[in-house]
Structures are given as structure tokens and as C-alpha cells.
Amino acid sequence: MGVRPRDVLLNGAARFSSLRSSLRKVRDRGKEWDDDRRIKRCLEYVETRREFFTDERIQEATILEVGSGMHVGLATLLLACGAKKLINIEIDADYFHDEAGFYEKLCRRAQEDGIPVSWPPRGLRLSADGSRVEPDPQYFELHLGENAARVRPPAGSIDITFSVAVFEHVRTADMSTVARSLFEMTKPGGVGYHRVDLADHYFRKSNPFRFLENSPMEYSLMYSNRGSSSNRLRMDDIERIFRDAGWEDVTYSDVVKFPDVEQFETFRRRFHPDFRDRDPEMLRATSVMLCLRR
Ligand SMILES: C[S@@+](CC[C@H](N)C(=O)[O-])C[C@H]1O[C@@H](n2cnc3c(N)ncnc32)[C@H](O)[C@@H]1O
């Protein structure tokens, strides 16, 4: 498929963090922080996590989230559901939205959905003027600006690990360390639920497999530094990495596959040889829930 000069330029600029945040601002112009959209998504996320974790398992659990993103709304609601402690590891140091109004609205909506949460919620402290929140270290351990491949909570200290749309962004070279470290920190009998988005984030609608057309070198030249760059691991790669890290119980749930097989085959003919001849059923998945049990 070849490299596109515009993408090589954007990727070069994204190498420098100040330029990366400017590029992000340009990209997100017109998409201002939207409380309602984020709250809606957060409530959907908590419902799915409760379904997988079960309310019984959440009680008194120490839960670790990888890549919490811009706020700790989901973690706050899991504390409200009975978790003892939330550990969040987020590689982006700038990511902490601390506006009290957002969390207050979230808690109100969560209450309407039957989540037993008060204001201020357990785990968040209000600033003197009530406009900001800060995480209470008794309930939260935030590792902002840290890579999940480097942070190592004590072995056997975690009941549940989870992430939402994060593993596809972890650098390929870091994936086995992340898998190993999640294995070591999880208690025997503990679980992990990690939603992985396997689609090309830049061409999701027109061709969710477009990035599989590039050689590793081409992809790296165009995307390696950019925010939504992917490691392009497929579901069988991820399973192998986790098994090699020691997890025996590695399964998938809620596997979403591209529905139009004929169209998929048209896309597949253009894949780079590294991907083209692999099991088409593995390639066709666009989103999965990776389920781990220690
Ligand atoms: C697509 S966002 C998802 C954020 C959030 N989970 C959500 O669903 O809104 C991926 C997040 O993973 C973080 N991330 C990527 N690689 C990481 C790593 N190695 N360690 C920790 N966080 C990472 C990114 O900074 C980003 O916030």
C-alpha cells in the first residue's frame, strides 16, 4: 500500500509531546469536553464491568485499571459498588479531569440507575471551594504518567484487573511485560477482563482492517508516535502472549467480527503478507473481551 507523506509528517510531529498535544487540540476542535456523553459512556461501562466481575466479586476487592483515560468516573462508581481500593495506571500524565461538577452529575445519574453512591462519593475529596476533586489515597492509588509495563504493585495483591480499549495501544515490546506483571500481581483465583478494540482507529468506518495493509516499517513511519497508534496484535497473538506469561485460563467473550464475509475477503486480499495468510476467523474480529483467570 505504501506510505502517505502526510501521515509520515504528522507522525514526525507527534514525536514531540508539546506538538502532540497541539495536534490533539486541532483534531479535537469542536469536540469540547461533553459531560453528558462521557457520563452516558461511563454508566454503560460500569454496567458491563459489573456483569463480568459480578457484584459479589466486587465487594472488598482491590481492582486495578490500566489506561483509565481522562477521568476516574468508572473507578469511582466501582468503589460505590463496594470495591475496597482502585489502582489506576495511566501513561498520560496530563489525564486527570478534576472538575467537581462532572463527578457530581455522574453520581446523580448513577444513583438514578440504582448505584448506591452519595455526594461526595467515597474515594473523592472536595477542594475547599467545592469546585475540584482529588482522589483520597485511602481508596485510590493513581499512577499518572506511568507505563503499565513498569508499574508493579505487590505480587498477589489484586483481585480484578481490567482495561477498556487500552491493550491495542500498548507497545508490542511492552505487551509481554504487561501480561506477566498482571499475572504476578493477581491473587490465585483472581480475574481480568480487558476489552480490546482491534479495528484501525483512523479508518474504523470505511475499512476497519486498513492498517493491516502496511508492512511493519510503513506503519511505524506513519503512526508509531501518534495517539491512536496500534500494536496491530490480533486475537490469537494476544492469547499467545498471555499464555506465555503464565495465564492458563485465557478465553474470549463478546467477540465482535466484521459481519460481511465477502467484503472482508476483499479487504483481506490487500493485507500485507504478514497478515494475509493467517486464520481469517482470527483476523475478522474487530473487538473482544479478553477474560483471564489465575
Ligand atoms: C483509547 S484510550 C481509553 C481510555 C479509557 N479506558 C476509556 O475507555 O475511555 C487508551 C488509554 O490507554 C492509555 N495507555 C496506552 N498505553 C498504556 C500503557 N502502556 N500503560 C498505561 N496506560 C496506557 C492511553 O494513555 C489512553 O488513556
The ligand as a Tripos MOL2 file, in Angstrom:
@<TRIPOS>MOLECULE
LIG
   27    29     1     0     0
SMALL
NO_CHARGES

@<TRIPOS>ATOM
      1 C1         -8.3710    4.7210   23.9310 C.3       1 LIG1
      2 S1         -7.8960    5.2870   25.4730 S.3       1 LIG1
      3 C2         -9.1000    4.5210   26.5240 C.3       1 LIG1
      4 C3         -9.2850    5.2840   27.8100 C.3       1 LIG1
      5 C4        -10.3980    4.7300   28.7230 C.3       1 LIG1
      6 N1        -10.1000    3.3770   29.1370 N.3       1 LIG1
      7 C5        -11.7210    4.8000   28.0160 C.2       1 LIG1
      8 O1        -12.2280    3.7440   27.6210 O.co2     1 LIG1
      9 O2        -12.2220    5.9130   27.8610 O.co2     1 LIG1
     10 C6         -6.4300    4.3410   25.8190 C.3       1 LIG1
     11 C7         -5.7420    4.7890   27.0920 C.3       1 LIG1
     12 O3         -4.6870    3.8740   27.4050 O.3       1 LIG1
     13 C8         -3.5660    4.6230   27.8610 C.3       1 LIG1
     14 N2         -2.3860    3.7610   27.6630 N.ar      1 LIG1
     15 C9         -1.8530    3.3440   26.4780 C.ar      1 LIG1
     16 N3         -0.7680    2.5720   26.6980 N.ar      1 LIG1
     17 C10        -0.6230    2.4850   28.0490 C.ar      1 LIG1
     18 C11         0.3340    1.8320   28.8900 C.ar      1 LIG1
     19 N4          1.3440    1.1310   28.3820 N.pl3     1 LIG1
     20 N5          0.1810    1.9620   30.2370 N.ar      1 LIG1
     21 C12        -0.8430    2.6880   30.7640 C.ar      1 LIG1
     22 N6         -1.7530    3.3410   30.0140 N.ar      1 LIG1
     23 C13        -1.6550    3.2360   28.6760 C.ar      1 LIG1
     24 C14        -3.6320    5.8720   26.9950 C.3       1 LIG1
     25 O4         -2.9010    6.9520   27.5220 O.3       1 LIG1
     26 C15        -5.1220    6.1660   26.9640 C.3       1 LIG1
     27 O5         -5.5610    6.9570   28.0420 O.3       1 LIG1
@<TRIPOS>BOND
     1     1     2 1
     2     2     3 1
     3     2    10 1
     4     3     4 1
     5     4     5 1
     6     5     6 1
     7     5     7 1
     8     7     8 2
     9     7     9 1
    10    10    11 1
    11    11    12 1
    12    11    26 1
    13    12    13 1
    14    13    14 1
    15    13    24 1
    16    14    15 ar
    17    14    23 ar
    18    15    16 ar
    19    16    17 ar
    20    17    18 ar
    21    17    23 ar
    22    18    19 1
    23    18    20 ar
    24    20    21 ar
    25    21    22 ar
    26    22    23 ar
    27    24    25 1
    28    24    26 1
    29    26    27 1
@<TRIPOS>SUBSTRUCTURE
     1 LIG1         1 GROUP 0 **** ****
